[in-house]
Amino acid sequence: MSEGLKHICFDLDDTLYEQIAPFRQALLTIQSVSNEQIRRIYKSFRIRSNELFFRHQNKEISFEAMQIGRIQLALKDHDILIMDEEALKFQAAYQRGQYEISLSDTLVEILDYLKSRDVRISLITNGPYEHQLKKIRSLGLGKWIEEKDMIISSAVGISKPDERIFHMVCESGLYVGDSYENDVIGAKKAGWDVIWLNKYGQQEADQKADFTARDERELQSLLHNFFDFDGSCMCQLTTFVNTYSFHQFL
């Protein structure tokens, strides 16, 4: 197997756990909304979170202003206005929920399988160090990932999509993430192969992911296709599925 395929790196939020679950619980503490509304608001929340995270990182706004602003703006996108107090109530519930997360059975199977194939597993995540570390511990990721291979943006002073954060882990590899802007664009700029875990049907722009999976089961099947091949088959596999969504071959 090629050196690149002996290493796989995962994003954390909405890749190794479903971030919408604690979001739903927290939102229902301040608003009575349907499941479909929650999904639409959550998409806005992810966009607003990315926007304000980079403003916070550039020291334009405080951490609390980022937390208040992202839910206020996400709700405003859907004609719902809330006060700062409600935003903080949401944030407190959302944070509690994020520390009560667990891996799905499918992801446990994926990680166990990769370990059984002697694949090096790493992680790159954007966010505050202590907050992300608590989530990593809640998920029990230390069973599969060594501490030196867990990169948290605030601890190293660089965030995705900056290609330098990928090179802190390895010069090349296979990256799995859900964010088009942070994961697909960032990893491709770093010269990595990318599996886009596109659970919410986002649209690609100019930069194309190498492979796309719509859910964890498709990701699992795709990874088995990768790592069940020996190194001599890598070029054939890449030619076969490169730039196509995995579900086209099911």
Phi and psi in degrees as a GROMACS rama.xvg file:
@    title "Ramachandran Plot"
@    xaxis  label "Phi"
@    yaxis  label "Psi"
@TYPE xy
-65.7575  157.412  SER-2
-58.8133  -40.1789  GLU-3
-60.4997  -36.4006  GLY-4
-84.1069  -0.416026  LEU-5
-89.182  5.39504  LYS-6
-137.655  129.424  HIS-7
-130.96  139.468  ILE-8
-124.949  136.022  CYS-9
-112.132  146.599  PHE-10
-73.0071  168.056  ASP-11
-103.006  -70.4427  LEU-12
-68.3245  126.716  ASP-13
66.4952  12.1123  ASP-14
-117.27  -53.5348  THR-15
-93.6968  -7.47169  LEU-16
-154.993  161.682  TYR-17
-87.8211  103.503  GLU-18
-68.9187  -20.7942  GLN-19
-68.4841  -22.7835  ILE-20
-65.6622  -54.9146  ALA-21
-65.6676  -28.928  PRO-22
-63.4952  -45.4694  PHE-23
-59.1595  -48.1243  ARG-24
-59.9767  -42.3985  GLN-25
-69.5808  -41.7654  ALA-26
-63.606  -36.5871  LEU-27
-69.9995  -11.461  LEU-28
-76.9878  -16.7442  THR-29
-123.691  -15.8643  ILE-30
-142.951  143.913  GLN-31
-96.4938  103.83  SER-32
-136.64  155.829  VAL-33
-79.6523  166.293  SER-34
-60.661  -38.3331  ASN-35
-66.6831  -40.1863  GLU-36
-62.5367  -40.9889  GLN-37
-59.725  -43.6233  ILE-38
-61.5847  -42.6372  ARG-39
-67.7503  -42.5704  ARG-40
-65.6656  -37.4769  ILE-41
-62.7092  -40.6284  TYR-42
-59.0869  -43.464  LYS-43
-64.0888  -39.0417  SER-44
-61.4586  -42.0569  PHE-45
-63.3179  -41.9474  ARG-46
-63.9363  -48.2768  ILE-47
-65.906  -34.7597  ARG-48
-62.4327  -44.8583  SER-49
-62.5581  -44.3253  ASN-50
-59.4748  -49.2714  GLU-51
-77.4983  -26.8379  LEU-52
-60.5063  -45.1288  PHE-53
-69.6862  -32.4569  PHE-54
-66.6132  -39.3298  ARG-55
-65.6468  -43.0051  HIS-56
-63.4767  -31.2199  GLN-57
-84.9205  7.97393  ASN-58
64.7977  27.9846  LYS-59
-83.7838  -31.3258  GLU-60
-138.19  159.1  ILE-61
-77.7318  166.785  SER-62
-62.673  -41.4626  PHE-63
-66.6507  -39.0407  GLU-64
-62.6724  -35.8925  ALA-65
-63.7127  -46.255  MET-66
-64.2079  -42.5847  GLN-67
-68.651  -45.254  ILE-68
-66.8857  -36.8617  GLY-69
-66.8501  -38.5708  ARG-70
-78.4032  -35.8499  ILE-71
-62.0152  -45.4145  GLN-72
-69.5651  -37.8824  LEU-73
-62.1284  -43.469  ALA-74
-70.204  -37.4544  LEU-75
-61.7514  -33.3848  LYS-76
-58.1199  -21.103  ASP-77
-117.589  26.2408  HIS-78
63.4419  33.449  ASP-79
-120.007  125.414  ILE-80
-110.009  135.415  LEU-81
-133.206  154.903  ILE-82
-83.3571  167.863  MET-83
-57.5012  -39.0344  ASP-84
-61.7607  -39.838  GLU-85
-68.586  -37.6379  GLU-86
-62.7261  -40.5692  ALA-87
-69.4992  -35.0251  LEU-88
-63.3412  -44.4807  LYS-89
-57.91  -47.8037  PHE-90
-60.9422  -41.4303  GLN-91
-63.0517  -42.7854  ALA-92
-69.0536  -38.4398  ALA-93
-64.7915  -42.4083  TYR-94
-66.0256  -42.6927  GLN-95
-58.5259  -44.3649  ARG-96
-63.598  -33.2097  GLY-97
-71.4172  -17.1618  GLN-98
-94.7731  5.10303  TYR-99
-117.474  27.6198  GLU-100
-88.9466  162.679  ILE-101
-149.003  159.268  SER-102
-74.1868  144.511  LEU-103
-72.2898  161.286  SER-104
-58.9166  -37.8443  ASP-105
-64.1276  -42.0747  THR-106
-69.3431  -34.6204  LEU-107
-61.5148  -43.4283  VAL-108
-61.0015  -42.7413  GLU-109
-61.1097  -49.2077  ILE-110
-66.4592  -40.1688  LEU-111
-62.5011  -42.0696  ASP-112
-62.106  -45.8695  TYR-113
-61.4984  -41.7497  LEU-114
-61.8405  -39.4552  LYS-115
-66.1553  -22.138  SER-116
-95.3279  8.8004  ARG-117
58.8959  37.8227  ASP-118
-90.5467  130.035  VAL-119
-70.6356  129.747  ARG-120
-114.944  131.784  ILE-121
-133.941  178.117  SER-122
-145.977  136.573  LEU-123
-129.662  126.373  ILE-124
-138.978  141.433  THR-125
-86.761  141.254  ASN-126
142.66  174.284  GLY-127
-64.8225  140.565  PRO-128
-58.1334  -55.4502  TYR-129
-64.1149  -39.2854  GLU-130
-63.4557  -48.2729  HIS-131
-68.6196  -36.3054  GLN-132
-64.4844  -37.9342  LEU-133
-63.3252  -38.57  LYS-134
-67.1905  -41.2915  LYS-135
-59.2439  -42.6041  ILE-136
-69.96  -38.3874  ARG-137
-60.2457  -35.316  SER-138
-81.4887  -11.0996  LEU-139
68.0581  33.3176  GLY-140
-70.6101  -15.0771  LEU-141
-61.711  -17.4568  GLY-142
-65.2295  -29.06  LYS-143
-117.093  -22.7446  TRP-144
-122.177  127.261  ILE-145
-71.033  149.413  GLU-146
-57.8294  -37.7737  GLU-147
-65.7351  -17.0957  LYS-148
-100.641  12.3337  ASP-149
-106.218  109.588  MET-150
-107.911  119.627  ILE-151
-112.631  127.229  ILE-152
-55.5799  -44.4979  SER-153
-66.6814  -22.2139  SER-154
-79.3674  -23.0412  ALA-155
-112.015  -7.57719  VAL-156
77.2249  14.7719  GLY-157
-137.122  140.761  ILE-158
-121.818  152.972  SER-159
-61.9605  141.458  LYS-160
-93.4609  16.1194  PRO-161
-60.1373  121.942  ASP-162
-62.8297  -20.2585  GLU-163
-64.5062  -29.923  ARG-164
-69.788  -30.4186  ILE-165
-69.1408  -38.3565  PHE-166
-72.9853  -13.3814  HIS-167
-67.9261  -23.9982  MET-168
-91.2681  -49.2349  VAL-169
-168.076  155.825  CYS-170
-70.6441  -29.0582  GLU-171
-154.36  164.782  SER-172
167.98  -165.687  GLY-173
-112.989  124.614  LEU-174
-112.189  138.917  TYR-175
-122.368  122.234  VAL-176
-158.592  164.276  GLY-177
-99.0743  -20.9247  ASP-178
-88.1568  122.901  SER-179
-64.1852  -47.4445  TYR-180
-67.3132  -47.5336  GLU-181
-83.6127  -42.073  ASN-182
-91.9508  -52.7967  ASP-183
-67.6007  -54.986  VAL-184
-62.9739  -45.3577  ILE-185
-62.732  -48.7457  GLY-186
-67.1569  -37.667  ALA-187
-66.2765  -39.3043  LYS-188
-60.9848  -31.8046  LYS-189
-80.972  -5.09168  ALA-190
87.2493  19.1332  GLY-191
-93.4836  160.316  TRP-192
-81.4242  148.99  ASP-193
-134  132.102  VAL-194
-105.086  118.941  ILE-195
-91.0609  114.483  TRP-196
-86.2845  87.3098  LEU-197
-97.0732  79.0776  ASN-198
-74.4169  -22.8704  LYS-199
-112.697  17.894  TYR-200
63.8346  38.3518  GLY-201
-68.8569  158.213  GLN-202
-98.1309  137.386  GLN-203
-76.7314  151.901  GLU-204
-105.945  -131.461  ALA-205
-72.6229  -39.3404  ASP-206
-84.6457  123.622  GLN-207
-98.5468  137.313  LYS-208
-71.0434  152.023  ALA-209
-69.9755  -38.1246  ASP-210
-143.769  151.818  PHE-211
-132.155  133.302  THR-212
-123.416  140.709  ALA-213
-88.7861  -17.1018  ARG-214
-158.462  179.672  ASP-215
-66.1726  -34.7354  GLU-216
-66.0391  -41.4493  ARG-217
-65.1009  -38.9491  GLU-218
-60.8504  -44.831  LEU-219
-59.3809  -46.3277  GLN-220
-64.0791  -40.1953  SER-221
-64.6078  -41.8524  LEU-222
-67.2635  -35.4321  LEU-223
-63.0351  -38.2556  HIS-224
-62.6704  -39.3049  ASN-225
-63.8383  -59.9792  PHE-226
-88.475  -4.5878  PHE-227
-85.726  -12.8996  ASP-228
-85.0846  151.261  PHE-229
-87.2577  176.379  ASP-230
-59.1902  -31.466  GLY-231
-68.4817  -16.1966  SER-232
-94.7842  -5.30958  CYS-233
-59.2016  -45.3044  MET-234
-64.8514  -38.6212  CYS-235
-64.4316  -42.9872  GLN-236
-65.2708  -42.6883  LEU-237
-61.9479  -43.364  THR-238
-61.9097  -36.8984  THR-239
-69.2385  -44.3595  PHE-240
-116.286  0.244611  VAL-241
-58.2861  132.906  ASN-242
70.26  6.33516  THR-243
-109.255  150.979  TYR-244
-72.8211  140.698  SER-245
-60.5539  -36.0695  PHE-246
-63.1735  -16.043  HIS-247
-67.7472  -17.6934  GLN-248
-106.157  4.17047  PHE-249
